[in-house]
Amino acid sequence: MSLPNGQGTHKSESVEELKLAAVTELDSADSSERLESWRVDFLGRKGRLTALLRGLGSLDIGERKVIGAGANRLRDELESLYEDRVNQSKSSQVSVGSIDITLPGRKPTLGGLHPSTQMIREITQAFNEMGFQTVEGPEVELEKYNFDMLNIPADHPARDQWDTIWVDSDTHNDVLLRTHTSPMQARVMEQGDPPIRVIVPGKCYRYESTDATHEWHFNQVEGLAVDEGITFADLKGTLYEFARRIFGSTRKVRFRCDFFPFVEPGVDMSIEWNGDWIEILGAGMVHPKVLEYAGYDSAKYTGFAFGMGPERISMLRNEITDIRHFFSNDLRFLTQF
């Protein structure tokens, strides 16, 4: 414990020597018995630090204040070091006697795939077996791909269907979190020539209120097929086979007209569920303008596209009533899968 030059030189050395001795011996105390012996030797009522403090009465008032303060600080430091060593010793001890080898072992906790991931894999596998290749795309997208190349120009009323989350950018003013996985239709067609058969899983984002059937972020699975001679019959046959694989071979399906800017004609597909018709996806023939924006000859090539929400399909199959369960991280829900 350093003190001013000329004040209690002998006692200053004694405080420093005591600190050095205490720290050295504490470092070598490798058992609870030796730790207790160290405590008694240095911090006990008859310990070395107590003896030092009792000797302050023989000093003049100036030395007594300085050396007494240093000794008290040393006491606080040694007590803190001692507590740390005791806690460290407790955490490192293994009590063999506390293990009853006659009891059954504890089953280790194992992780698993998220229910959304399980459903996405099941959906993509169904289409992989029908010749579709799985591809993924960026979640932070350009307005060009999210809207323009999908036949949704700036003044098109269809843009009102999506509540878009825009992203600040120093280099672009058209960056957003994609509202659907459909931008990959344009990106895939830009990168290659037909024939094309891809399935595109991924997360999407929309600025909207959440409730039992809506979330501001969710997964979507997009499908696209482009080639010469593809007809609406190919679309119906593909999706009918998908419904049989996911919901059972006897499941009935129904197609009804619907509107999507990037397909013409457009439909929604429903399945019969407990006596009702439940819509599970939207689809249609790829709009000729979408083909042309990608550089394809719309007089030569045709195609179909579809999109679905894996959480909604999982909700049907597993009788889940609230889509928010998928994103709440509640183990009581997740461990059921």
C-alpha positions as a Markdown table, in Angstrom:
| # | Residue | x | y | z |
|---|---|---|---|---|
| 1 | Met | 0.0 | 0.0 | 0.0 |
| 2 | Ser | 1.9 | 3.1 | -1.2 |
| 3 | Leu | 2.1 | 6.0 | 1.2 |
| 4 | Pro | 3.7 | 9.5 | 0.9 |
| 5 | Asn | 7.5 | 9.5 | 1.2 |
| 6 | Gly | 8.7 | 9.9 | 4.7 |
| 7 | Gln | 5.5 | 8.9 | 6.4 |
| 8 | Gly | 5.5 | 5.6 | 8.3 |
| 9 | Thr | 8.1 | 4.0 | 6.0 |
| 10 | His | 8.3 | 0.9 | 8.1 |
| 11 | Lys | 4.5 | 0.5 | 8.5 |
| 12 | Ser | 4.1 | 1.2 | 4.7 |
| 13 | Glu | 6.4 | -1.7 | 4.0 |
| 14 | Ser | 4.5 | -3.9 | 6.5 |
| 15 | Val | 1.2 | -3.2 | 4.7 |
| 16 | Glu | 2.7 | -4.0 | 1.3 |
| 17 | Glu | 4.4 | -7.1 | 2.6 |
| 18 | Leu | 1.2 | -8.2 | 4.1 |
| 19 | Lys | -0.7 | -7.7 | 0.9 |
| 20 | Leu | 2.0 | -9.6 | -1.1 |
| 21 | Ala | 2.0 | -12.5 | 1.3 |
| 22 | Ala | -1.9 | -12.7 | 1.4 |
| 23 | Val | -2.3 | -12.7 | -2.4 |
| 24 | Thr | 0.5 | -15.2 | -2.9 |
| 25 | Glu | -0.9 | -17.7 | -0.3 |
| 26 | Leu | -4.5 | -17.2 | -1.6 |
| 27 | Asp | -3.4 | -18.1 | -5.1 |
| 28 | Ser | -1.9 | -21.4 | -3.8 |
| 29 | Ala | -5.0 | -22.3 | -1.6 |
| 30 | Asp | -6.4 | -25.2 | -3.6 |
| 31 | Ser | -8.9 | -26.6 | -1.2 |
| 32 | Ser | -11.7 | -25.4 | 1.0 |
| 33 | Glu | -9.6 | -26.3 | 4.1 |
| 34 | Arg | -6.7 | -24.1 | 2.9 |
| 35 | Leu | -9.1 | -21.3 | 2.0 |
| 36 | Glu | -10.5 | -21.3 | 5.6 |
| 37 | Ser | -7.0 | -21.5 | 7.0 |
| 38 | Trp | -6.0 | -18.4 | 4.9 |
| 39 | Arg | -9.1 | -16.5 | 6.1 |
| 40 | Val | -8.3 | -17.2 | 9.8 |
| 41 | Asp | -4.6 | -16.3 | 9.3 |
| 42 | Phe | -5.1 | -13.0 | 7.5 |
| 43 | Leu | -8.7 | -11.8 | 8.3 |
| 44 | Gly | -9.5 | -13.6 | 11.6 |
| 45 | Arg | -9.8 | -11.8 | 15.0 |
| 46 | Lys | -6.3 | -12.8 | 15.7 |
| 47 | Gly | -5.1 | -12.6 | 12.2 |
| 48 | Arg | -2.2 | -10.7 | 10.8 |
| 49 | Leu | -4.2 | -7.8 | 9.4 |
| 50 | Thr | -6.0 | -7.4 | 12.8 |
| 51 | Ala | -2.7 | -7.3 | 14.5 |
| 52 | Leu | -1.5 | -4.6 | 12.2 |
| 53 | Leu | -4.6 | -2.5 | 12.9 |
| 54 | Arg | -4.1 | -2.9 | 16.7 |
| 55 | Gly | -0.6 | -1.6 | 16.4 |
| 56 | Leu | -1.8 | 1.7 | 15.1 |
| 57 | Gly | -2.3 | 3.1 | 18.6 |
| 58 | Ser | 1.5 | 3.5 | 19.1 |
| 59 | Leu | 1.7 | 5.8 | 16.1 |
| 60 | Asp | 1.3 | 9.6 | 16.0 |
| 61 | Ile | -2.0 | 10.9 | 14.7 |
| 62 | Gly | -0.7 | 11.6 | 11.2 |
| 63 | Glu | 0.8 | 8.1 | 10.6 |
| 64 | Arg | -2.2 | 6.5 | 12.2 |
| 65 | Lys | -4.7 | 8.1 | 9.7 |
| 66 | Val | -2.6 | 7.3 | 6.6 |
| 67 | Ile | -1.6 | 3.7 | 7.5 |
| 68 | Gly | -5.0 | 2.9 | 9.0 |
| 69 | Ala | -6.8 | 4.0 | 5.8 |
| 70 | Gly | -4.4 | 1.8 | 3.8 |
| 71 | Ala | -4.9 | -1.2 | 6.1 |
| 72 | Asn | -8.7 | -0.8 | 5.9 |
| 73 | Arg | -8.6 | -0.7 | 2.1 |
| 74 | Leu | -6.4 | -3.8 | 2.1 |
| 75 | Arg | -9.0 | -5.6 | 4.3 |
| 76 | Asp | -11.8 | -4.7 | 1.8 |
| 77 | Glu | -9.6 | -6.0 | -1.1 |
| 78 | Leu | -8.7 | -9.2 | 0.6 |
| 79 | Glu | -12.3 | -9.9 | 1.6 |
| 80 | Ser | -13.3 | -9.4 | -2.0 |
| 81 | Leu | -10.6 | -11.7 | -3.3 |
| 82 | Tyr | -11.6 | -14.3 | -0.7 |
| 83 | Glu | -15.2 | -14.3 | -1.7 |
| 84 | Asp | -14.3 | -14.6 | -5.4 |
| 85 | Arg | -12.1 | -17.7 | -4.6 |
| 86 | Val | -14.9 | -19.3 | -2.5 |
| 87 | Asn | -17.5 | -18.8 | -5.3 |
| 88 | Gln | -15.0 | -20.1 | -7.9 |
| 89 | Ser | -14.3 | -23.1 | -5.8 |
| 90 | Lys | -18.0 | -23.9 | -5.3 |
| 91 | Ser | -18.7 | -23.7 | -9.0 |
| 92 | Ser | -15.9 | -26.0 | -10.0 |
| 93 | Gln | -16.5 | -28.7 | -7.4 |
| 94 | Val | -18.2 | -31.9 | -8.5 |
| 95 | Ser | -19.8 | -33.9 | -5.7 |
| 96 | Val | -19.7 | -37.5 | -6.7 |
| 97 | Gly | -21.9 | -38.4 | -3.8 |
| 98 | Ser | -24.7 | -36.2 | -5.2 |
| 99 | Ile | -25.2 | -38.5 | -8.2 |
| 100 | Asp | -27.4 | -41.5 | -7.6 |
| 101 | Ile | -26.4 | -43.9 | -10.4 |
| 102 | Thr | -29.4 | -46.1 | -9.7 |
| 103 | Leu | -31.8 | -43.4 | -11.0 |
| 104 | Pro | -32.7 | -43.2 | -14.7 |
| 105 | Gly | -30.6 | -40.8 | -16.7 |
| 106 | Arg | -31.9 | -37.4 | -17.6 |
| 107 | Lys | -32.9 | -37.1 | -21.2 |
| 108 | Pro | -30.9 | -34.3 | -22.8 |
| 109 | Thr | -32.9 | -31.4 | -24.3 |
| 110 | Leu | -32.7 | -31.6 | -28.1 |
| 111 | Gly | -33.5 | -28.8 | -30.5 |
| 112 | Gly | -35.7 | -29.2 | -33.6 |
| 113 | Leu | -36.8 | -27.5 | -36.8 |
| 114 | His | -39.2 | -24.6 | -36.4 |
| 115 | Pro | -42.7 | -25.6 | -37.6 |
| 116 | Ser | -42.5 | -23.0 | -40.4 |
| 117 | Thr | -39.3 | -24.5 | -41.6 |
| 118 | Gln | -40.8 | -28.0 | -41.4 |
| 119 | Met | -43.7 | -27.0 | -43.6 |
| 120 | Ile | -41.5 | -25.1 | -46.0 |
| 121 | Arg | -39.4 | -28.2 | -46.5 |
| 122 | Glu | -42.4 | -30.4 | -47.0 |
| 123 | Ile | -43.8 | -28.0 | -49.6 |
| 124 | Thr | -40.6 | -27.6 | -51.5 |
| 125 | Gln | -39.9 | -31.3 | -51.4 |
| 126 | Ala | -43.4 | -31.9 | -53.0 |
| 127 | Phe | -42.5 | -29.6 | -55.9 |
| 128 | Asn | -38.9 | -30.9 | -56.1 |
| 129 | Glu | -40.3 | -34.3 | -56.8 |
| 130 | Met | -42.3 | -32.7 | -59.6 |
| 131 | Gly | -39.2 | -31.3 | -61.2 |
| 132 | Phe | -39.0 | -27.8 | -59.6 |
| 133 | Gln | -35.6 | -26.5 | -58.4 |
| 134 | Thr | -35.5 | -24.6 | -55.1 |
| 135 | Val | -33.9 | -21.1 | -55.3 |
| 136 | Glu | -33.8 | -18.2 | -52.8 |
| 137 | Gly | -33.7 | -14.4 | -53.3 |
| 138 | Pro | -32.9 | -11.2 | -51.3 |
| 139 | Glu | -35.3 | -10.0 | -48.6 |
| 140 | Val | -34.2 | -6.4 | -49.2 |
| 141 | Glu | -35.4 | -5.8 | -52.7 |
| 142 | Leu | -35.6 | -3.0 | -55.3 |
| 143 | Glu | -38.8 | -1.5 | -56.3 |
| 144 | Lys | -38.1 | -2.5 | -59.9 |
| 145 | Tyr | -38.4 | -6.2 | -59.1 |
| 146 | Asn | -41.0 | -6.0 | -56.4 |
| 147 | Phe | -43.4 | -4.0 | -58.5 |
| 148 | Asp | -42.4 | -2.7 | -61.9 |
| 149 | Met | -41.3 | -6.0 | -63.6 |
| 150 | Leu | -44.4 | -7.7 | -62.2 |
| 151 | Asn | -46.7 | -5.4 | -64.2 |
| 152 | Ile | -47.4 | -3.2 | -61.2 |
| 153 | Pro | -46.4 | 0.4 | -62.4 |
| 154 | Ala | -46.3 | 3.4 | -60.1 |
| 155 | Asp | -49.9 | 4.4 | -60.7 |
| 156 | His | -51.4 | 1.0 | -60.7 |
| 157 | Pro | -54.1 | 0.5 | -58.0 |
| 158 | Ala | -52.8 | -2.9 | -57.3 |
| 159 | Arg | -50.0 | -1.3 | -55.3 |
| 160 | Asp | -52.5 | -0.4 | -52.7 |
| 161 | Gln | -52.8 | -4.1 | -51.8 |
| 162 | Trp | -49.4 | -4.1 | -50.2 |
| 163 | Asp | -48.4 | -1.9 | -47.2 |
| 164 | Thr | -44.7 | -1.5 | -48.0 |
| 165 | Ile | -41.8 | -1.1 | -45.6 |
| 166 | Trp | -39.3 | 1.2 | -47.3 |
| 167 | Val | -35.6 | 1.2 | -46.4 |
| 168 | Asp | -33.3 | 4.3 | -46.2 |
| 169 | Ser | -30.4 | 4.1 | -48.5 |
| 170 | Asp | -27.6 | 6.5 | -49.4 |
| 171 | Thr | -27.4 | 5.2 | -53.0 |
| 172 | His | -31.0 | 4.3 | -53.9 |
| 173 | Asn | -34.5 | 5.7 | -53.2 |
| 174 | Asp | -36.3 | 2.6 | -54.2 |
| 175 | Val | -35.1 | 0.0 | -51.6 |
| 176 | Leu | -37.7 | -1.9 | -49.7 |
| 177 | Leu | -38.4 | -5.1 | -47.7 |
| 178 | Arg | -40.0 | -7.4 | -50.2 |
| 179 | Thr | -43.8 | -7.7 | -49.8 |
| 180 | His | -43.9 | -11.1 | -51.5 |
| 181 | Thr | -41.5 | -13.6 | -53.1 |
| 182 | Ser | -42.8 | -12.8 | -56.6 |
| 183 | Pro | -39.8 | -10.6 | -57.4 |
| 184 | Met | -37.9 | -13.8 | -57.9 |
| 185 | Gln | -40.0 | -14.5 | -61.0 |
| 186 | Ala | -38.3 | -11.6 | -62.7 |
| 187 | Arg | -34.9 | -12.3 | -61.3 |
| 188 | Val | -34.9 | -16.0 | -62.3 |
| 189 | Met | -36.2 | -15.2 | -65.9 |
| 190 | Glu | -33.5 | -12.5 | -66.3 |
| 191 | Gln | -30.8 | -15.0 | -65.4 |
| 192 | Gly | -31.7 | -17.8 | -67.8 |
| 193 | Asp | -33.8 | -19.0 | -70.7 |
| 194 | Pro | -36.7 | -21.5 | -70.6 |
| 195 | Pro | -37.5 | -24.1 | -69.6 |
| 196 | Ile | -37.8 | -22.8 | -66.0 |
| 197 | Arg | -39.3 | -24.6 | -63.0 |
| 198 | Val | -38.4 | -23.1 | -59.7 |
| 199 | Ile | -39.9 | -23.0 | -56.2 |
| 200 | Val | -38.9 | -20.0 | -54.1 |
| 201 | Pro | -39.3 | -20.0 | -50.3 |
| 202 | Gly | -38.6 | -16.9 | -48.2 |
| 203 | Lys | -39.7 | -14.3 | -45.7 |
| 204 | Cys | -41.8 | -11.3 | -46.6 |
| 205 | Tyr | -42.7 | -8.1 | -44.8 |
| 206 | Arg | -45.7 | -5.8 | -44.8 |
| 207 | Tyr | -46.6 | -2.8 | -42.7 |
| 208 | Glu | -49.8 | -3.9 | -41.2 |
| 209 | Ser | -51.5 | -4.6 | -37.9 |
| 210 | Thr | -51.2 | -8.2 | -36.5 |
| 211 | Asp | -54.1 | -10.4 | -35.5 |
| 212 | Ala | -54.9 | -14.1 | -35.4 |
| 213 | Thr | -54.6 | -14.4 | -39.2 |
| 214 | His | -52.2 | -11.6 | -40.1 |
| 215 | Glu | -48.5 | -10.9 | -39.3 |
| 216 | Trp | -46.2 | -8.0 | -40.4 |
| 217 | His | -43.6 | -10.6 | -41.3 |
| 218 | Phe | -44.3 | -14.1 | -42.6 |
| 219 | Asn | -43.0 | -16.8 | -45.0 |
| 220 | Gln | -44.2 | -17.4 | -48.5 |
| 221 | Val | -43.5 | -20.0 | -51.1 |
| 222 | Glu | -43.5 | -18.9 | -54.8 |
| 223 | Gly | -43.6 | -21.2 | -57.8 |
| 224 | Leu | -42.8 | -20.5 | -61.4 |
| 225 | Ala | -42.8 | -22.6 | -64.6 |
| 226 | Val | -42.1 | -21.2 | -68.1 |
| 227 | Asp | -41.7 | -23.1 | -71.3 |
| 228 | Glu | -43.2 | -23.5 | -74.7 |
| 229 | Gly | -46.7 | -24.9 | -74.7 |
| 230 | Ile | -47.5 | -24.6 | -71.0 |
| 231 | Thr | -51.3 | -24.3 | -70.5 |
| 232 | Phe | -53.7 | -23.7 | -67.7 |
| 233 | Ala | -54.2 | -27.5 | -67.5 |
| 234 | Asp | -50.6 | -27.8 | -66.4 |
| 235 | Leu | -51.2 | -25.3 | -63.7 |
| 236 | Lys | -54.2 | -27.2 | -62.4 |
| 237 | Gly | -52.6 | -30.6 | -62.6 |
| 238 | Thr | -49.5 | -29.4 | -60.7 |
| 239 | Leu | -51.4 | -27.7 | -57.9 |
| 240 | Tyr | -53.8 | -30.6 | -57.6 |
| 241 | Glu | -50.9 | -33.0 | -57.1 |
| 242 | Phe | -49.4 | -30.7 | -54.5 |
| 243 | Ala | -52.7 | -30.6 | -52.6 |
| 244 | Arg | -52.9 | -34.4 | -52.6 |
| 245 | Arg | -49.3 | -34.7 | -51.2 |
| 246 | Ile | -49.9 | -32.2 | -48.4 |
| 247 | Phe | -53.5 | -32.8 | -47.5 |
| 248 | Gly | -54.1 | -36.4 | -48.6 |
| 249 | Ser | -55.0 | -38.3 | -51.8 |
| 250 | Thr | -58.7 | -37.8 | -51.4 |
| 251 | Arg | -58.7 | -34.1 | -50.9 |
| 252 | Lys | -61.0 | -32.1 | -53.2 |
| 253 | Val | -59.8 | -28.8 | -54.7 |
| 254 | Arg | -61.6 | -25.9 | -56.3 |
| 255 | Phe | -60.3 | -23.1 | -58.6 |
| 256 | Arg | -62.1 | -19.7 | -58.8 |
| 257 | Cys | -61.3 | -16.6 | -60.8 |
| 258 | Asp | -59.2 | -14.0 | -59.0 |
| 259 | Phe | -57.0 | -11.0 | -59.9 |
| 260 | Phe | -53.3 | -10.6 | -59.5 |
| 261 | Pro | -51.4 | -8.1 | -61.7 |
| 262 | Phe | -48.7 | -10.5 | -62.7 |
| 263 | Val | -50.9 | -13.3 | -64.0 |
| 264 | Glu | -53.7 | -13.5 | -66.5 |
| 265 | Pro | -56.0 | -15.3 | -66.0 |
| 266 | Gly | -55.7 | -15.5 | -62.2 |
| 267 | Val | -57.3 | -17.9 | -59.8 |
| 268 | Asp | -57.4 | -18.9 | -56.2 |
| 269 | Met | -57.3 | -22.5 | -55.2 |
| 270 | Ser | -59.3 | -23.8 | -52.3 |
| 271 | Ile | -59.5 | -27.2 | -50.6 |
| 272 | Glu | -62.5 | -28.8 | -49.0 |
| 273 | Trp | -62.0 | -28.8 | -45.2 |
| 274 | Asn | -64.6 | -30.0 | -42.8 |
| 275 | Gly | -67.4 | -29.3 | -45.2 |
| 276 | Asp | -66.1 | -25.8 | -46.2 |
| 277 | Trp | -63.9 | -24.4 | -48.9 |
| 278 | Ile | -60.7 | -22.9 | -47.6 |
| 279 | Glu | -58.5 | -20.8 | -49.9 |
| 280 | Ile | -54.8 | -21.8 | -49.6 |
| 281 | Leu | -53.1 | -20.1 | -52.5 |
| 282 | Gly | -53.3 | -17.7 | -55.5 |
| 283 | Ala | -52.1 | -18.6 | -58.9 |
| 284 | Gly | -52.5 | -18.0 | -62.7 |
| 285 | Met | -50.8 | -17.9 | -66.1 |
| 286 | Val | -47.8 | -15.6 | -66.2 |
| 287 | His | -48.9 | -12.2 | -67.7 |
| 288 | Pro | -47.4 | -11.7 | -71.2 |
| 289 | Lys | -46.0 | -8.3 | -70.0 |
| 290 | Val | -44.1 | -10.0 | -67.2 |
| 291 | Leu | -42.5 | -12.4 | -69.8 |
| 292 | Glu | -41.6 | -9.4 | -72.0 |
| 293 | Tyr | -40.1 | -7.4 | -69.2 |
| 294 | Ala | -37.7 | -10.3 | -68.6 |
| 295 | Gly | -36.8 | -10.4 | -72.3 |
| 296 | Tyr | -38.9 | -13.4 | -73.3 |
| 297 | Asp | -41.0 | -13.7 | -76.4 |
| 298 | Ser | -44.6 | -13.9 | -75.1 |
| 299 | Ala | -45.8 | -15.3 | -78.4 |
| 300 | Lys | -43.4 | -18.3 | -78.0 |
| 301 | Tyr | -43.4 | -18.9 | -74.2 |
| 302 | Thr | -46.1 | -19.3 | -71.6 |
| 303 | Gly | -46.0 | -20.1 | -68.0 |
| 304 | Phe | -47.8 | -20.3 | -64.7 |
| 305 | Ala | -47.0 | -19.0 | -61.2 |
| 306 | Phe | -48.4 | -19.5 | -57.7 |
| 307 | Gly | -47.8 | -18.3 | -54.2 |
| 308 | Met | -48.8 | -19.6 | -50.8 |
| 309 | Gly | -48.2 | -19.0 | -47.1 |
| 310 | Pro | -46.7 | -22.1 | -45.3 |
| 311 | Glu | -47.9 | -20.8 | -41.9 |
| 312 | Arg | -51.5 | -20.8 | -43.1 |
| 313 | Ile | -51.2 | -24.3 | -44.5 |
| 314 | Ser | -49.7 | -25.5 | -41.2 |
| 315 | Met | -52.5 | -23.8 | -39.3 |
| 316 | Leu | -55.0 | -25.9 | -41.3 |
| 317 | Arg | -53.2 | -29.2 | -41.0 |
| 318 | Asn | -52.4 | -28.7 | -37.3 |
| 319 | Glu | -55.5 | -26.9 | -36.2 |
| 320 | Ile | -53.6 | -23.8 | -35.1 |
| 321 | Thr | -55.9 | -20.8 | -34.4 |
| 322 | Asp | -53.4 | -17.9 | -34.2 |
| 323 | Ile | -50.6 | -17.2 | -36.7 |
| 324 | Arg | -48.7 | -15.3 | -34.1 |
| 325 | His | -47.8 | -18.5 | -32.3 |
| 326 | Phe | -45.2 | -19.2 | -35.1 |
| 327 | Phe | -43.2 | -16.1 | -34.1 |
| 328 | Ser | -43.7 | -15.8 | -30.3 |
| 329 | Asn | -40.8 | -18.2 | -29.4 |
| 330 | Asp | -43.0 | -19.9 | -26.9 |
| 331 | Leu | -41.5 | -23.4 | -26.2 |
| 332 | Arg | -44.9 | -24.7 | -25.2 |
| 333 | Phe | -46.0 | -24.3 | -28.8 |
| 334 | Leu | -42.8 | -25.0 | -30.6 |
| 335 | Thr | -42.0 | -28.3 | -28.8 |
| 336 | Gln | -45.3 | -29.8 | -30.1 |
| 337 | Phe | -43.6 | -30.1 | -33.5 |
